[in-house]
Amino acid sequence: MNKILKNIIIKSVGEVISEAGGDCSGLNIYLENTKERKFGDWSLNTALRLAKQFKKSPFEIAEIICSGLKEKIIKYSVADKIKNIEIKAPGFINIFLADSAFYDLLNTICLEKDRFGSCVIGKEEKVLLEFVSANPTGPLSIAHARQAAVGDTLANILKFCGYNVTKEYYINDQGNQIKMLGLSLRARYLEKKHNKIVNLPADGYKGQYLSELSECIIKEEKASGKTVDIDNLDFFSEYAAEKILRGIKTELTEFGVEFDCWFSQKELSASGAVLETLKKLEENNYTYQKDGAVWFKSTDFGDDKDRVLVKSDQQFTYLTPDLAYHRLKFDRGYTKLIDILGPDHHGYINRLKAGVCALGHKKDGLSVIIIQLASLFRNAEPVAMSTRAGEYITLEELIKETGKGPARFFFLMRKCDAHLEFDLELAKKKSLENPVYYVQYAYARISGILALKDREKKSSLSVIPDFSLLKERAEFDLIAKMNCFSEVVVNCALNLEPLSLTVYLRELAGEFHTFYSQHKVISEDNKLTAARLALVSCAAQVISNGLKLLGIDAPKRM
């Protein structure tokens, strides 16, 4: 139930295997929470992975482990925490915890409070988590919003697990897209200024926000008495990028996302880091000349083909400054880099990892998470969106319609690599059909129970909770689900995937709702009342801890 008991069992299993002549080196002995309590509280599949080594059936190996484990738990004085150990074909070992182990968990939650579920597996490793990094060419889209929800949640989870995390936004404030932004704003400015239609560039930006920016320029002209030089394209590009970036920062703040660093591509280029990176690759003999261009030998590091770094017109490809940026990430002392990118970057992963290796770093020092697109649905009908045409719902508009909490929760309800369908009407519902409402309502309901206790000034307030009075199945099911929290959080951190935390919180809320529908918390029995008040208070604490990791409020009233 607690970490000590789990570690003792894992250690004991390793000892049993070694004493039976087995080799535990490289063997990950792992206790998994069972999906159904009829199969115990923890399950061990180690016997299935030792069949080849022992040249016995998994069931026979499980019998050896089971027999030895029963002796070990007596040796380590934890036999009173284990109710039963049984074997299920083909070789699973299921461990049933004693009631006292459940009571220990409640005491742990009461003691650790908002730190319950945290761990130190990260060992303060310095992690740079880069996400969103949308070009400052328009408001944040739904795709960016999903990346923001995933990135910010992962940062919270990694910090909770002992990693030293920095959240960074890479500002693509240089290149053709910024030039096109300037051309688009200038066209809108001339249109507003002279009240006539001006054609946008073929690949220009068409959003209404550019018309609004052009109006701002005209107002500033009137206020200052100075007229903008229409031939100064840099002015239009920089003006638009600066204003849009300011809006992006505001949107993200409203979404509960605060970045530690904002890193400018323009400043990266001005620092000379791009040329330095290119020079380092050349010195290490990882480049060659072909057709007037400079190529990177990325196939030396597992890429399917070599990549161009400098085109024949002497312009850098997108890859070159990106490699420089990642080199600087490592140079700044980070040992683990995590990039969250959109689906259009899927083919970019191998070349980026190849570059990291060529610059002297381990390939697994960089993890890339691809976030698939999200579609909005209203009344079961898809909401038409086109970023190029400037027709899409922005993050700001989404927050106004659904609220921050529902938006974040819904974006996390599918695996990162799966397309997500966002039901706007469901997200707005104030009923138990809405998944985030379902979870928050459990917390609010418990808060109401605790408030009622305070108003009634129950004499149970002065009673120290005696958890041994908790005997009902619904009570143990609720505690067992609380027990899973730590493992869920660790798995989210190791897999860089927050989905299972949203699933877990819905299940935990469900266990509470079931318990509450079957049993009174406050009764005439003061001792039982004290125990049940402490029980639901623990459930509220775990729900609160989980919602905090998701960046979602735990309201006391709904």
C-alpha positions as CSV (number, residue, x, y, z in Angstrom):
1,M,0.0,0.0,0.0
2,N,2.7,2.4,0.9
3,K,6.0,2.8,-0.9
4,I,8.0,0.9,1.8
5,L,5.7,-2.2,1.5
6,K,5.9,-2.2,-2.3
7,N,9.7,-1.9,-2.2
8,I,10.0,-4.8,0.3
9,I,7.9,-7.0,-2.0
10,I,10.0,-6.1,-5.1
11,K,13.2,-6.7,-3.2
12,S,11.9,-10.0,-1.8
13,V,10.9,-11.2,-5.3
14,G,14.4,-10.4,-6.5
15,E,16.0,-12.3,-3.6
16,V,13.7,-15.4,-4.3
17,I,14.7,-15.4,-7.9
18,S,18.4,-15.2,-7.1
19,E,18.2,-17.9,-4.5
20,A,16.5,-20.1,-7.0
21,G,19.5,-19.7,-9.3
22,G,18.0,-17.0,-11.6
23,D,19.7,-13.9,-13.0
24,C,17.9,-10.6,-12.0
25,S,20.3,-8.3,-13.9
26,G,18.2,-6.3,-16.4
27,L,15.0,-7.7,-15.0
28,N,12.5,-5.0,-14.1
29,I,10.4,-6.4,-11.3
30,Y,7.2,-4.3,-11.3
31,L,4.0,-4.4,-9.2
32,E,1.1,-3.3,-11.2
33,N,-2.3,-2.1,-9.8
34,T,-5.0,-4.6,-10.9
35,K,-7.9,-3.4,-13.0
36,E,-10.4,-5.4,-10.9
37,R,-10.0,-6.1,-7.2
38,K,-11.2,-9.7,-7.6
39,F,-7.6,-10.2,-9.0
40,G,-6.0,-8.7,-5.9
41,D,-4.6,-5.2,-5.4
42,W,-1.2,-5.8,-7.0
43,S,-0.2,-8.1,-9.8
44,L,3.2,-9.4,-10.7
45,N,4.0,-10.9,-14.2
46,T,7.7,-11.6,-13.5
47,A,7.2,-15.4,-13.8
48,L,6.1,-15.0,-17.5
49,R,9.4,-13.3,-18.3
50,L,11.6,-15.9,-16.7
51,A,10.3,-19.0,-18.5
52,K,13.1,-19.1,-21.0
53,Q,15.8,-18.5,-18.3
54,F,14.5,-21.2,-15.9
55,K,13.4,-23.6,-18.7
56,K,10.2,-24.1,-16.7
57,S,6.6,-23.1,-17.3
58,P,5.5,-19.6,-16.0
59,F,3.2,-21.3,-13.6
60,E,6.0,-23.4,-12.1
61,I,8.1,-20.3,-11.7
62,A,5.2,-18.4,-10.1
63,E,4.9,-21.2,-7.6
64,I,8.6,-20.8,-6.7
65,I,8.3,-17.1,-6.3
66,C,5.0,-17.3,-4.4
67,S,6.4,-19.8,-1.9
68,G,9.6,-17.8,-1.3
69,L,7.7,-14.5,-1.1
70,K,5.5,-15.8,1.7
71,E,8.6,-16.6,3.7
72,K,10.2,-13.2,2.9
73,I,7.3,-11.1,4.1
74,I,7.5,-12.9,7.4
75,K,11.2,-12.2,7.5
76,Y,10.7,-8.5,6.8
77,S,7.8,-8.2,9.3
78,V,5.2,-7.2,6.8
79,A,3.1,-10.4,6.8
80,D,0.3,-8.5,8.6
81,K,0.0,-6.2,5.6
82,I,-0.7,-9.1,3.1
83,K,-4.0,-10.9,3.2
84,N,-3.2,-13.5,0.5
85,I,-0.9,-14.3,-2.4
86,E,-2.3,-16.4,-5.2
87,I,-1.3,-17.6,-8.7
88,K,-3.5,-17.3,-11.8
89,A,-2.7,-19.0,-15.1
90,P,-0.5,-18.7,-17.0
91,G,1.7,-17.4,-14.2
92,F,0.4,-14.2,-12.7
93,I,1.0,-13.6,-9.0
94,N,-1.8,-11.6,-7.4
95,I,-1.3,-10.0,-4.1
96,F,-4.3,-9.1,-1.8
97,L,-3.6,-6.5,0.8
98,A,-4.7,-6.7,4.4
99,D,-7.1,-4.1,5.8
100,S,-4.3,-2.6,7.9
101,A,-2.4,-1.7,4.6
102,F,-5.5,0.2,3.5
103,Y,-5.6,2.1,6.8
104,D,-1.9,2.9,6.4
105,L,-2.6,4.6,3.1
106,L,-5.2,6.9,4.7
107,N,-2.8,7.9,7.4
108,T,-0.2,8.6,4.7
109,I,-2.6,10.8,2.7
110,C,-3.5,12.7,6.0
111,L,0.2,13.2,6.6
112,E,1.5,14.1,3.1
113,K,-1.6,16.1,2.0
114,D,-0.8,18.0,-1.2
115,R,2.5,16.1,-1.6
116,F,0.7,12.7,-1.7
117,G,1.5,11.0,-4.9
118,S,4.8,12.8,-5.5
119,C,8.1,11.1,-5.8
120,V,11.8,11.7,-6.6
121,I,12.4,9.5,-9.6
122,G,13.5,12.6,-11.5
123,K,16.4,13.1,-9.2
124,E,16.4,16.8,-10.0
125,E,17.4,16.1,-13.6
126,K,17.3,19.4,-15.7
127,V,14.5,19.1,-18.3
128,L,13.7,21.6,-20.9
129,L,10.2,21.2,-22.1
130,E,9.4,23.2,-25.3
131,F,5.8,23.4,-26.5
132,V,3.3,25.5,-28.4
133,S,6.0,27.6,-30.1
134,A,3.4,28.9,-32.6
135,N,4.6,31.4,-35.2
136,P,3.5,34.9,-34.1
137,T,1.5,35.3,-37.2
138,G,-2.0,34.9,-35.7
139,P,-4.0,34.0,-32.6
140,L,-3.5,30.5,-31.1
141,S,-5.6,27.8,-32.8
142,I,-7.3,24.8,-31.3
143,A,-4.2,22.7,-32.3
144,H,-2.0,25.0,-30.3
145,A,-4.4,24.9,-27.4
146,R,-4.1,21.1,-27.2
147,Q,-0.4,21.3,-27.3
148,A,-0.5,23.9,-24.5
149,A,-2.7,21.7,-22.3
150,V,-0.5,18.6,-22.8
151,G,2.8,20.5,-22.3
152,D,1.7,22.4,-19.2
153,T,0.3,19.2,-17.6
154,L,3.4,17.2,-18.4
155,A,5.5,20.0,-16.8
156,N,3.4,19.8,-13.7
157,I,3.6,16.0,-13.5
158,L,7.4,15.9,-14.1
159,K,8.0,18.5,-11.4
160,F,5.7,16.4,-9.1
161,C,8.0,13.4,-9.8
162,G,11.2,15.3,-8.9
163,Y,12.4,16.7,-12.2
164,N,13.8,20.2,-12.5
165,V,11.6,21.4,-15.4
166,T,11.9,24.6,-17.4
167,K,9.0,25.5,-19.8
168,E,10.1,27.3,-23.0
169,Y,8.4,28.9,-26.0
170,Y,10.5,29.2,-29.1
171,I,9.5,32.3,-31.0
172,N,9.7,31.9,-34.8
173,D,10.1,35.6,-35.3
174,Q,12.3,35.4,-38.5
175,G,12.0,34.0,-42.0
176,N,9.5,34.0,-44.8
177,Q,6.4,33.7,-42.6
178,I,7.2,37.0,-40.8
179,K,7.9,38.7,-44.2
180,M,4.5,37.4,-45.4
181,L,2.9,38.7,-42.2
182,G,4.3,42.1,-42.9
183,L,3.1,42.1,-46.5
184,S,-0.4,41.1,-45.3
185,L,-0.6,43.8,-42.7
186,R,0.6,46.4,-45.1
187,A,-2.1,45.4,-47.6
188,R,-4.8,45.7,-44.8
189,Y,-3.3,49.0,-43.7
190,L,-3.5,50.4,-47.3
191,E,-7.0,49.1,-47.6
192,K,-8.2,50.8,-44.4
193,K,-6.1,54.0,-45.0
194,H,-7.5,54.6,-48.5
195,N,-10.8,52.8,-48.2
196,K,-10.3,50.6,-51.2
197,I,-9.7,46.9,-51.8
198,V,-6.0,45.9,-51.8
199,N,-5.2,42.3,-52.9
200,L,-3.3,40.2,-50.3
201,P,-0.2,38.3,-51.3
202,A,-1.0,34.8,-52.7
203,D,0.1,33.1,-49.5
204,G,-0.9,36.0,-47.2
205,Y,-2.7,35.9,-43.9
206,K,-6.4,36.6,-44.1
207,G,-7.6,36.8,-40.5
208,Q,-9.7,39.7,-39.1
209,Y,-7.0,40.4,-36.6
210,L,-4.9,42.0,-39.3
211,S,-7.7,44.5,-40.1
212,E,-7.8,45.3,-36.3
213,L,-4.0,45.8,-36.3
214,S,-4.2,48.1,-39.3
215,E,-6.7,50.2,-37.4
216,C,-4.4,50.4,-34.5
217,I,-1.6,51.7,-36.7
218,I,-3.9,54.4,-38.1
219,K,-5.0,55.5,-34.6
220,E,-1.3,55.7,-33.6
221,E,-0.6,57.8,-36.6
222,K,-3.3,60.3,-35.7
223,A,-2.1,60.4,-32.1
224,S,1.5,61.0,-33.0
225,G,1.0,63.0,-36.2
226,K,3.6,60.8,-37.9
227,T,2.8,58.7,-41.0
228,V,4.1,55.2,-41.5
229,D,6.6,54.6,-44.3
230,I,4.8,52.0,-46.5
231,D,8.1,51.0,-48.0
232,N,9.4,49.9,-44.6
233,L,8.3,46.3,-44.7
234,D,10.2,45.5,-41.5
235,F,8.0,48.0,-39.6
236,F,4.8,46.1,-40.6
237,S,6.4,42.7,-39.9
238,E,7.7,43.6,-36.5
239,Y,4.6,45.6,-35.5
240,A,2.4,42.6,-36.3
241,A,4.6,40.0,-34.7
242,E,5.0,42.0,-31.5
243,K,1.3,42.7,-31.1
244,I,0.3,39.1,-31.9
245,L,2.9,37.7,-29.5
246,R,1.6,39.9,-26.8
247,G,-1.9,38.5,-27.5
248,I,-0.6,34.9,-27.5
249,K,1.0,35.5,-24.0
250,T,-2.4,36.8,-22.8
251,E,-4.3,33.8,-24.2
252,L,-1.9,31.4,-22.6
253,T,-2.1,33.1,-19.2
254,E,-5.9,32.9,-19.3
255,F,-5.4,29.2,-20.1
256,G,-3.3,28.8,-17.0
257,V,0.0,28.4,-18.9
258,E,3.0,30.4,-17.8
259,F,6.3,29.9,-19.6
260,D,9.7,30.3,-17.8
261,C,11.5,31.3,-21.0
262,W,10.7,32.9,-24.3
263,F,13.5,32.2,-26.8
264,S,13.7,34.3,-30.0
265,Q,14.9,32.8,-33.3
266,K,16.0,36.3,-34.4
267,E,18.2,36.6,-31.3
268,L,19.5,33.1,-32.0
269,S,20.7,34.1,-35.5
270,A,22.1,37.4,-34.3
271,S,24.2,35.6,-31.7
272,G,26.1,33.6,-34.3
273,A,25.0,30.3,-32.9
274,V,23.7,29.0,-36.2
275,L,27.0,29.6,-38.0
276,E,28.9,28.1,-35.0
277,T,26.7,25.0,-35.2
278,L,27.3,24.6,-38.9
279,K,31.0,25.0,-38.3
280,K,31.0,22.3,-35.6
281,L,29.2,19.8,-37.9
282,E,31.7,20.6,-40.7
283,E,34.7,20.1,-38.3
284,N,33.3,16.7,-37.2
285,N,33.1,15.7,-40.9
286,Y,29.3,15.4,-40.8
287,T,28.7,17.7,-43.9
288,Y,29.5,17.6,-47.6
289,Q,29.0,19.8,-50.7
290,K,26.6,18.8,-53.4
291,D,24.8,20.8,-56.2
292,G,26.0,24.0,-54.6
293,A,24.4,23.1,-51.3
294,V,25.7,22.0,-47.9
295,W,24.3,18.6,-46.8
296,F,24.2,16.9,-43.4
297,K,25.1,13.3,-43.2
298,S,22.0,12.4,-41.2
299,T,21.9,8.9,-42.6
300,D,25.0,8.2,-40.4
301,F,22.6,8.5,-37.5
302,G,19.6,6.5,-38.7
303,D,17.8,9.1,-40.9
304,D,16.4,7.7,-44.2
305,K,18.2,10.3,-46.3
306,D,20.7,13.1,-45.9
307,R,19.4,16.6,-45.3
308,V,20.2,20.0,-46.8
309,L,21.5,22.6,-44.2
310,V,22.4,25.4,-46.6
311,K,20.6,25.7,-49.9
312,S,22.3,26.6,-53.2
313,D,21.1,30.2,-52.8
314,Q,23.1,30.2,-49.5
315,Q,19.9,30.4,-47.3
316,F,19.6,28.1,-44.3
317,T,16.9,25.5,-44.3
318,Y,14.6,25.2,-41.3
319,L,16.8,22.4,-39.9
320,T,19.9,24.5,-39.4
321,P,18.7,27.0,-36.9
322,D,16.7,24.2,-35.2
323,L,19.9,22.3,-34.6
324,A,21.6,25.4,-33.3
325,Y,18.7,25.9,-30.9
326,H,19.0,22.4,-29.6
327,R,22.7,22.6,-29.2
328,L,22.2,25.7,-27.1
329,K,19.6,23.8,-25.0
330,F,22.2,21.3,-24.0
331,D,24.9,24.0,-23.6
332,R,22.6,25.7,-21.1
333,G,22.9,22.6,-18.8
334,Y,19.8,20.6,-19.7
335,T,20.3,16.9,-19.9
336,K,16.8,16.0,-21.1
337,L,15.0,17.8,-23.9
338,I,11.3,17.4,-24.7
339,D,9.8,18.9,-27.8
340,I,6.0,18.9,-28.3
341,L,5.2,19.4,-32.0
342,G,2.3,19.2,-34.4
343,P,1.5,16.4,-36.7
344,D,3.1,18.1,-39.7
345,H,6.5,17.6,-37.9
346,H,6.3,13.8,-37.8
347,G,9.0,13.4,-40.5
348,Y,11.2,15.9,-38.7
349,I,12.0,13.7,-35.7
350,N,14.7,11.5,-37.2
351,R,16.7,14.4,-38.7
352,L,16.5,16.4,-35.5
353,K,17.7,13.4,-33.4
354,A,20.4,12.8,-35.9
355,G,21.6,16.4,-35.5
356,V,21.6,16.0,-31.7
357,C,23.8,12.9,-32.0
358,A,26.1,14.6,-34.5
359,L,26.6,17.4,-32.0
360,G,27.8,15.0,-29.4
361,H,24.7,14.2,-27.4
362,K,22.8,10.9,-26.9
363,K,19.8,10.3,-29.1
364,D,17.6,9.6,-26.1
365,G,18.5,13.0,-24.7
366,L,15.8,14.3,-26.9
367,S,12.2,13.1,-26.8
368,V,9.7,14.4,-29.3
369,I,5.9,14.2,-28.7
370,I,3.7,14.6,-31.7
371,I,0.2,16.0,-30.9
372,Q,-2.4,15.2,-33.4
373,L,-5.0,17.7,-34.5
374,A,-8.3,18.4,-32.7
375,S,-11.7,18.9,-34.3
376,L,-14.5,20.9,-32.7
377,F,-18.1,19.7,-32.8
378,R,-21.2,21.6,-32.0
379,N,-24.5,19.7,-31.7
380,A,-22.8,16.7,-33.3
381,E,-21.8,18.8,-36.4
382,P,-18.2,19.6,-37.1
383,V,-17.2,23.3,-36.8
384,A,-15.7,24.4,-40.1
385,M,-12.2,25.8,-39.6
386,S,-9.4,27.0,-42.0
387,T,-6.3,28.6,-40.6
388,R,-5.1,29.8,-44.0
389,A,-8.5,31.5,-44.7
390,G,-8.4,33.0,-41.2
391,E,-11.6,31.1,-40.2
392,Y,-11.1,29.3,-37.0
393,I,-12.1,29.4,-33.3
394,T,-9.2,30.8,-31.3
395,L,-8.1,29.6,-27.9
396,E,-9.4,32.9,-26.4
397,E,-12.9,32.2,-27.9
398,L,-12.8,28.6,-26.7
399,I,-12.0,29.7,-23.1
400,K,-14.9,32.2,-23.2
401,E,-17.3,29.5,-24.4
402,T,-16.3,26.5,-22.2
403,G,-14.1,27.8,-19.5
404,K,-10.4,27.0,-18.8
405,G,-11.0,23.8,-16.8
406,P,-13.3,21.9,-19.3
407,A,-11.1,23.0,-22.2
408,R,-7.9,21.7,-20.6
409,F,-9.5,18.4,-19.4
410,F,-11.1,17.7,-22.8
411,F,-7.8,18.2,-24.6
412,L,-6.2,15.6,-22.4
413,M,-8.9,12.9,-22.9
414,R,-7.3,11.2,-25.8
415,K,-3.7,9.9,-26.4
416,C,-1.4,12.6,-27.8
417,D,-1.0,10.6,-31.1
418,A,-4.7,10.2,-31.6
419,H,-7.0,12.7,-33.3
420,L,-9.3,14.4,-30.8
421,E,-13.0,15.3,-31.3
422,F,-13.9,18.1,-28.9
423,D,-17.6,18.2,-28.1
424,L,-18.4,21.9,-27.2
425,E,-21.9,21.3,-26.0
426,L,-20.7,18.5,-23.6
427,A,-17.9,20.6,-22.3
428,K,-20.4,23.3,-21.3
429,K,-22.9,21.1,-19.6
430,K,-23.3,21.5,-15.8
431,S,-24.2,17.8,-15.3
432,L,-22.5,14.5,-14.5
433,E,-22.4,13.7,-18.2
434,N,-19.5,16.2,-18.5
435,P,-16.4,14.4,-17.4
436,V,-14.6,17.3,-15.8
437,Y,-17.9,18.4,-14.0
438,Y,-18.2,14.8,-12.8
439,V,-14.7,15.0,-11.2
440,Q,-15.1,18.5,-9.8
441,Y,-18.6,17.7,-8.4
442,A,-17.1,14.8,-6.3
443,Y,-14.7,17.3,-4.8
444,A,-17.4,19.9,-4.3
445,R,-19.7,17.3,-2.7
446,I,-17.0,16.3,-0.2
447,S,-16.4,20.0,0.6
448,G,-20.1,20.3,1.3
449,I,-20.0,17.3,3.6
450,L,-17.1,18.8,5.5
451,A,-18.8,22.1,5.7
452,L,-21.9,20.5,7.1
453,K,-19.8,18.8,9.7
454,D,-18.5,22.2,10.8
455,R,-21.9,23.8,10.8
456,E,-23.4,21.0,13.0
457,K,-20.3,21.1,15.3
458,K,-20.3,17.3,15.4
459,S,-18.7,15.9,18.5
460,S,-16.8,13.6,16.1
461,L,-14.6,16.6,15.4
462,S,-12.6,15.8,18.5
463,V,-12.4,12.1,17.8
464,I,-9.2,10.7,16.3
465,P,-10.2,8.7,13.3
466,D,-10.2,5.0,13.9
467,F,-9.9,3.6,10.3
468,S,-10.4,0.0,11.5
469,L,-14.1,0.9,11.7
470,L,-14.2,1.1,7.9
471,K,-15.4,-2.3,6.8
472,E,-17.7,-1.8,3.8
473,R,-16.8,-2.9,0.3
474,A,-17.5,0.6,-1.1
475,E,-15.1,2.0,1.5
476,F,-12.3,-0.3,0.5
477,D,-12.9,0.2,-3.2
478,L,-12.5,3.9,-2.7
479,I,-9.3,3.5,-0.7
480,A,-7.9,1.0,-3.3
481,K,-8.5,3.5,-6.1
482,M,-6.7,6.2,-4.0
483,N,-3.8,3.7,-3.8
484,C,-3.4,3.8,-7.6
485,F,-2.7,7.5,-7.7
486,S,1.1,7.4,-7.3
487,E,1.5,4.7,-10.0
488,V,-0.7,6.6,-12.4
489,V,1.4,9.8,-11.9
490,V,4.7,8.0,-12.4
491,N,3.5,6.3,-15.5
492,C,2.4,9.6,-17.0
493,A,5.9,11.0,-16.3
494,L,7.7,8.0,-17.7
495,N,5.5,7.7,-20.8
496,L,5.1,11.5,-21.3
497,E,1.4,10.9,-21.7
498,P,-1.2,12.6,-19.4
499,L,-4.3,10.7,-20.6
500,S,-4.3,8.1,-17.9
501,L,-4.6,10.8,-15.2
502,T,-7.9,12.1,-16.6
503,V,-9.1,8.5,-16.8
504,Y,-8.0,7.8,-13.2
505,L,-9.7,10.9,-11.8
506,R,-13.0,9.9,-13.4
507,E,-12.7,6.5,-11.9
508,L,-11.8,7.9,-8.5
509,A,-14.8,10.3,-8.6
510,G,-16.9,7.3,-9.6
511,E,-15.8,5.3,-6.6
512,F,-16.7,8.2,-4.3
513,H,-20.1,8.7,-5.9
514,T,-20.8,5.0,-5.4
515,F,-19.7,5.1,-1.8
516,Y,-21.8,8.2,-1.1
517,S,-24.9,6.7,-2.7
518,Q,-24.7,3.6,-0.4
519,H,-23.5,5.0,3.0
520,K,-24.0,8.0,5.2
521,V,-20.9,9.9,6.1
522,I,-22.4,11.8,9.1
523,S,-24.4,9.7,11.5
524,E,-25.1,9.4,15.2
525,D,-22.1,7.1,15.6
526,N,-19.4,9.7,16.3
527,K,-16.5,7.3,15.9
528,L,-17.7,5.9,12.5
529,T,-18.5,9.5,11.4
530,A,-14.9,10.6,12.3
531,A,-13.5,7.7,10.2
532,R,-15.7,8.4,7.2
533,L,-15.1,12.1,7.4
534,A,-11.4,11.4,7.2
535,L,-12.0,8.9,4.4
536,V,-13.8,11.4,2.2
537,S,-11.3,14.1,3.1
538,C,-8.5,11.8,1.8
539,A,-10.5,11.3,-1.4
540,A,-10.9,15.0,-1.8
541,Q,-7.2,15.5,-1.3
542,V,-6.3,13.0,-4.0
543,I,-8.8,14.6,-6.4
544,S,-7.4,18.0,-5.6
545,N,-3.8,16.8,-6.2
546,G,-4.8,15.3,-9.6
547,L,-6.7,18.3,-10.8
548,K,-3.8,20.5,-9.8
549,L,-1.5,18.5,-12.0
550,L,-4.0,19.0,-14.9
551,G,-4.0,22.7,-14.2
552,I,-7.7,22.7,-13.3
553,D,-9.4,24.2,-10.2
554,A,-11.0,22.1,-7.5
555,P,-14.1,24.1,-6.6
556,K,-15.7,23.8,-3.2
557,R,-19.1,24.8,-4.6
558,M,-20.8,24.0,-7.9
